[in-house]
């Protein structure tokens, strides 16, 4: 009775936790003395955030505040891709923050190669924006997860569908 086990490596984030973090940041901005009069707006779109505020100093404070709130809610800070700030007219500053989701093809190939090189009894397979790892030994799959957690990738990795 030789059954195989598998899990998926994905890069995703909990959208509701991000919504909550943005909401908490907006509430704190309205209460903080140094940010109260900046008329700051944080707009959450499908794949990005847009921060519009009075000046660069306020933008840096808001960026730090947003990252702190996200970290407290269990979100990885690797999901945020801060673009260069730009002028928004009327002495205001705008910054777009892209939200990283999914594993791109080059990173998926790198992960699959690393798994193949270190573990001979498991098979990685790239399927779109996820990598499925399968093998006959659960302990071997656990070792793959441990090895990947020790690496520093440019995206946050999660391990799902372990069966």
C-alpha positions, 0 to 999 in steps of 0.5 A: 500500500504505497500512497503518496503525500503532497503539499502546495507552496504558494505565496498569498495573504489574507485579504481581510487581515490586510483590510483590517490593518489598513482600517486600523492605520486610518483610525490611528492617523486621524487620532495622531497629533502629527498626522491629524491635519495631513488629509491622508487617504489610503485607498485599497484596490485589488492589487495595490494600495495608494497612499496620498498625504501632505509631505514626505515626512508624513508619508514615511510615518504612514508607511511605518504605521501601515507596516506595523499594523500589518505585522501585528495582524500576522501579514508578512511584510514581503507582500508590500512592494513600495513604488517611488513616491510621486507628486500628486499636485498641490504640494501633496505626495502619492505612493503606490504600494503593489501587493505581491501575490503568487510565485512567478515562473523564475522563482518557481523554477529556482524553488523546484531546482533547490528541492530536486538538488537536496531531496531525491525522493520527492518530486516538485511540479510547477503548476501556474503560480504554485509549486506542488511537492509530492513524495511517499514519505511524510518526514521527507516532505516535512524536511522540505518545508523546514529547508524552504522556511530557512531560505530568504525568498523575495516573497512570503511562502505558505505551505497548504493542502498538506495531505 
